[in-house]
Amino acid sequence: MPRQARKKSGTGIYHVMLKGMDERNIFIEEGDRKKFLTQLFQAKEKSGFELLGYCLMDNHVHLL
């Protein structure tokens, strides 16, 4: 059964969380974090979204 669509934010601010399966690490080496950030900032430039903050943990990521 599909879940209901999220409500649109009145402020336009969203908390996005990415997690590894079974709580496995998604960043093994420092280079993994650098590559993720490079791709994140390339996507930001391409689409023009505003990134208010981010936190990279070993097994998950928070974006605001």
Phi, psi and omega in degrees: 000124181290151179278162178287149178296146177291151177285145178289135181289134176290335181265345184080007180257132181231146172260117180250133180233131177245133183231150172282149178297140178053033180060023177287152178294139175255345175243109182266316181239162179302326178299331178296317178295316180298318179295317178300313181295322177301312180292324177298313182288331173293318178296321178298315179296319184291317186262340175083013177288157179263128179256112184276331180185161177209157177217121180256116175255171180300320186243007176199168183225140171243134175234143177231000000 
